[in-house]
Amino acid sequence: MYVAVKGGERAIDNAHAFLAEERRGDPAMPDLSVGQIAGQLKLAVNRVMAEGSLYDPGLAALAIKQARGDMVEAVFLIRAYRTTLPRFGSTVPVETGQMACIRRISATFKDLPGGQILGPTFDYTHRLLDFKLAAEGGMPAAPEAPSRPGPVPHVTALLDRDGLIQRETDSGTPAPDLTRDPLHLPASRALRLQALARADEGFTLALAYSTQRGYGRTHAFVGELRIGMVRVSLDLPELGFAVEIAEIELSECETVNQFTGSKTEPPQFTRGYGLAFGQNERKSLAMSLVDRALRWRELGEENIGAPAQDEEFVLMHSDNVQATGFLEHIKLPHYVDFQSELELIRRLRAEAAK
Amino acid sequence: MQTPRSDETAARQGWMGLLARADAETLNRLMPAPLAAHSLLRGPEIGAVMVQGRTGGTGDAFNIGEMTVTRCSLQLPGGEVGHAVVQGRSADHARRAALVDALMQTEAAAGLRLHVLDPLAHAEAARARRRAAKAAATQVEFFTLLRGEDA
């Protein structure tokens, strides 16, 4: 129960002033610029863009600075800003097959058209702290090699050619939008993917991990993980044709899952799909595992009651802004609620003592 | 709607896309103020578009999330109308992109091609080439070790 109370204004103003000073930190140290955050903490920026559900590196960097590095708070700021923007329309679906990849690996095929491109990855590093980074200066330079122009086809397309993998075809159904309509269950796969694309990375990671440990096991192989720039097109009604309006970085992961068949589907490989803004490898990988686990119903698989199979559990708890809002509200004044509980306990104790 | 109806449309799609993807600072430098005379019809205004992907890369459309864009429509004294929808939140970027779109329909086209569009295209191609070359250097060259049975 909430009761309007006055007071605390001076305390709140001073608390915010204290916050501003703490955010700035030691005045002897140079102020952190938004450009530095965007350029040097790029993976943090990417996470805020993905979970804030708004692609704008400059705004995400500003949110990180304002939030003092608190990622969920930064996501919250971006979501709040997003609501102030008029929506001009929806883009033509991006062609990830046309991606200019800086990273592209497959765990299922060693030799594949387009090759295995490691890109700027933490994989194969020794995870030893590099104390040279603590010292200033130094501009590392990456070697270059002649790039081989040519198509970089999706790995799943190779399996598709032989009919060994469940096909992904466009039914023409317009994309549902959970930012415009409340989430209704059961949700279509398109709606689930929208929710997962903006879902908290930690939550998605934990769910994906749970499927690997046996809670809804789906035997995922990383058919392909690709990261790179993709062009974005928008239909302009005033001109009557589509034009490219942007180039954005995306991470895409396709899993290939063993599937022995069901009453409705023949034995074949099935797919899980992950797609996220920016270089967001762990998120897209986790997303593809959770997507696959949630598909048990349409593939006629058994529901073993695993958390990752439970659409309501996954979709209703994956949004960190919703979650933190409800969680953190309990620290706000509940004086009257608590007063009534206190009186109840006192009365019960008094009655018991009689 | 995506299929170019003619060479003219394809050319216009080409420069509009190039201008939208361009770096706002670079475009400002290539087109310093004062700008050619024009009247604004709409904007420049900042907004968002919902970016869509496809399930499994080729299936049904789904929403990935929004992105910020700025749009602008303007008209030249001669009546030509230019449109722009560009990535990000720069009014200068959208206005200049719309102005180039309008001017490309006039006799100024050849000059703009030489002094604005070609430099933008070169900068973009150079950027993409550098990224691709660095990625190519990380391509794995597998080799098979001599196995016992081969000896």
Interface residues (C-beta under 8 A of the other chain):
Chain A: M49 A50 G52 S53 L54 Y55 D56 G58 L59 R82 L85 P86 R87 F88 G89 S90 T91 V92 P93 V94 T96 G97 A100 C101 I102 R103 K110 D111 G115 Q116 I117 L118 G119 P120 A142 P143 E144 A145 P146 S147 R148 H154 T156 E168 T169 D170 S171 T173 P174 A175 P176 D177 L178 T179 S188 R189 A190 L191 L193 Q194 A197 R198 M229 R231 V232 S233 L234 D235 L236 E238 L239 G240 F241 A242 V243 E244 I245 A246 E247 I248 L250 E252 E254 R271 Y273 L275 A276 F277
Chain B: M1 Q2 P4 R5 T9 R12 Q13 M16 G17 A20 R21 E45 I46 G47 A48 V49 M50 V51 Q52 G53 R54 T55 G56 G57 T58 G59 D60 A61 F62 N63 I64 G65 E66 M67 T68 V69 R71 S73 H83 V85 V86 Q87 G88 R89 A128 R129 R130 R131 A132 A133 K134 A135 A136 A137 T138 Q139 V140 F142
